[in-house]
Amino acid sequence: MDTFLNPNNTITMITATTTTTISSPPSSTSSTSPSTTLSRYENQKRRDWNTFGQYLQNHRPPLSLPRCSGAHVLEFLRYLDQFGKTKVHTNLCPFFGHPNPPAPCPCPLRQAWGSLDALIGRLRAAFEENGGQPENNPFGARAVRLYLREVRDSQSKARGVSYEKKKRKRPVPAVASASLPVLPPPPNH
């Protein structure tokens, strides 16, 4: 029996003698009315979810989502590295630790940490939107968090780029700034 998803959101199963088509119920994330447009984030999340689904189907042996674990997510992230565009210098490279090397080198291209971090965030949300339980979310597994931290730290060292969290600037309340007196500059002695 072969099963595939048609462009019109129906599942077609072909057996030796019959063809059965099952329409999937419309959901807020998989179908849109002509008047509704999804945000860039929602579109990217849907594309990422579909890509991960394809990865599971092409996995040998094929995996179902309920059987997917953090280890499978790590395998997926490592698979994506082959499509990366970020040069990550090895320890032996003369440009190790330089953010803008002056010449080309044979170091590998990888997925950037920020891209992987954002991808995992989108897939984590998509998993729960598609019926997954938060406590069973493979994208939130400890192994995935540790892997992302390791990638961030190694890329930070290799590229000479700091990934420090940006501190939020607290806005000064307008009332407080309006009530402060303007002081003259201190006298020079």
Residue pairs with C-beta under 8 A, 6 or more apart in sequence:
1 13
1 14
1 15
2 13
2 14
3 11
3 12
3 13
3 14
4 11
4 12
5 11
5 12
6 12
6 21
9 23
9 24
9 26
9 30
9 31
10 21
10 22
10 23
10 24
11 21
11 22
11 24
12 19
12 20
12 21
12 22
13 19
13 20
13 21
13 22
24 30
29 42
29 45
29 46
29 126
29 129
29 130
30 46
32 38
38 46
41 122
44 122
45 122
45 123
45 125
45 126
46 126
48 119
48 122
48 123
48 126
49 122
49 123
49 126
49 130
52 76
52 123
53 65
55 76
55 79
56 62
56 63
56 64
56 65
56 68
56 72
59 72
63 72
65 127
65 132
66 136
68 138
69 138
69 141
70 138
70 141
70 142
70 143
70 144
71 143
72 138
73 120
73 123
73 138
73 139
73 141
73 143
73 144
74 143
74 144
74 147
77 111
77 116
77 119
77 120
77 144
77 147
80 111
80 116
80 119
81 108
81 110
81 111
83 111
84 109
84 110
84 111
84 112
85 109
85 112
86 109
86 110
86 111
86 112
86 115
86 155
86 159
87 101
87 105
87 107
87 108
87 109
87 159
88 107
88 108
88 109
88 110
88 154
88 155
88 158
88 159
89 95
89 96
89 97
89 98
89 101
89 105
89 107
89 158
89 159
90 96
90 107
90 108
90 158
93 105
93 107
94 105
95 101
95 102
95 103
95 105
95 107
96 157
96 158
97 157
97 158
97 159
97 160
98 159
98 160
99 159
99 160
99 161
107 158
110 155
112 155
113 148
113 151
113 152
113 155
113 156
113 163
114 163
116 148
116 151
117 148
117 152
120 139
120 144
120 148
123 139
124 137
124 139
124 140
127 137
127 138
127 139
128 134
128 137
134 140
138 144
152 163
155 161
155 163
156 162
156 163
